[in-house]
């Protein structure tokens, strides 16, 4: 099954959910889906007999600077606004029956408050710990998650260490980190 066939089946199952399809040859192809339709898309991936994506491989959290995709140290041209950057949740799925993979991305522009995504832990139980890791290290909230708490950092850790705006503390619990 080709990427285009998977995309067509998803668009048929959940009309309007796919915002963008990226198939650049240097990258793994992926679909950008609407945050509001993520749960529906994941249900279709898992339950649609023609798709059968029965395994969530990973969820990755990304904090993009506004210059992503631009030359290093580039400045916006007059009248051009690169915005404040964006956050992305990246979902990797596998169909063990069809031996196919698909990548979904959900984007949230910075400046709209904390990034909050819907949980998919009710559809893919493996999402539980992946979502907790994204919460702990990047501050991504997952609405409806049954137990969203830190998984790697200490319970009283302040901030989310993989965010671009994170400032590493000079000490933690009286121990120097310098």
N, C-alpha and C positions, 0 to 999 in steps of 0.2 A: 504494500500500500504506500503510495507516495505522500509527501507532505501536503500537496494540493488536494488529494483525496481526503485526507484527515481533516484539513481545513474545511472542505466542502461539507463533510458530514457534520462537523461541529456547527457550522453556520446554519445548516438545515435543522439541527436539533435545538439550537439556541439562537434564533435570529437576532442579529444586531449586537451580539456579545463580542465579536472579534473587531477590534479597533484598527489593527494593522497586522499585516503579515510580512515578515522580513526573511528574505531568502538569499541574501548576499552570499556569494560563493566562499568567502573567507570565514564565514561564521556558520554555526549551526543554525538552521532555520528555526524561527520561533513565531509565536502568535502573541500579540499584545491584546489582552482582554480587559473589558470594563470591570472595575472593582465591584460594581453593583451586581454583576452577572457571574462572578467567579464561581460561586457555589453551584449555580445551574450548569456551568461549563464542566466543572469537575464531576457532577452527577452524570452528565452525558458521557464524559470520557470513561467513567467506570461502568456505567450500566448499559450503555448502547452496545448491543451485540456485535455490531460492525466495527466498533472501536476497541472495547475491552481493555482499556488501560487500567490494569488491576494493581499496579504497584507505583507508589509515590517513592521516587528515588531520593529526592532532596528538595529542600526549600532554602534558597539563598537570599540574603538581604544585601542590598547595594545602596550606597549613598553617592550619587553622582554630583560632581561639582557643575556649575553652570557652563564651564568651558568644555564639557565632555564632547569629543568629536571634533574639537577645534585644535589648531596648532598650539603647542605649549607657549604659555605667556602671551597668547593672543588677546587683543582687546576688542570689544564690540565696536562696529562701525557706528558713525553718527546715526541716530534714529533706530539702531538695532538693539533689542533687549534680549539678552540670553536668559533672563529670569534668574531665580535663585538656585537652580538645579532641581533635581528630583530624586525621590526614593523609588526603589524597585524591589518587588518581591518576585523571585524567579523560581518557578516550579518545574521540576524534571519528572516526567512520567515514563513508565515502561509498560508495554503490553507483552506479558510473558507468553501469551498464546500466539500472537502475530509477530513477535520479535520486532516491534516497532517502538520508537521513542518520539516524544513530543516535548517541547519546552513552551511553557506559558509565562508571560510576564504581565505584571500589574504595576502601573506607574501612578505615583502620587506626587504632584508638584510640591516643592518645599514652599513654606509660607502659608500653608493651609492648616496649620496646627500639627500636632503629632501624627505620624503616619499610622492609620488604623485600617486593617484589612479584615475581611470576614474569615473566620476559621473554617478550615476544611477537615478538621479532625473527626467530625461525625461521618465523613465519607471515606477518608483515608486515615485510620487510626495512627499510622506512623507520623502524621503531621503534628501530633501532640508535642513531641520533643523538638522537632524542627522549628515549630512556631515558638516554643519557649526559648530556643537558642537565638532566634531572630529578635525576640523581645529583649532578652538579656544583653546581647552585644550591640544591637542597633536601635533599640527602643521602639520596635514595631509592635503596635497593639493588634490583637486578634480578637475581634468582637465575637463573643459566644464561646470562647475557649474555656474548657472546664476547669483548668488549673494553671492560669498564666502567672508564673512566678519565675524568678531567676533559676538558671540551671547550671551555669558555669561560674559566675561571679558570686562572691559572698552576698548573703541576703541584705546586708546594710551597705553594699557598694553604691556609690553615688555616680550616676551617669551611665552611659553606654559606650564602651571603649572602642568600637569600630566606627563610630560616627566621625565625620570629617571635622566637626566642631568640638570634639572631645578634648579636654585638657587633662592630661595624666596627673594624678595627685602626687605631691612631693612625699607623702607618707600615707600609710594605711595602718590603722590601729597601733599607732606609735612606732611603726617600723618604717625606716627610710626607704623610699623607692628610687632614690637617686644613686 
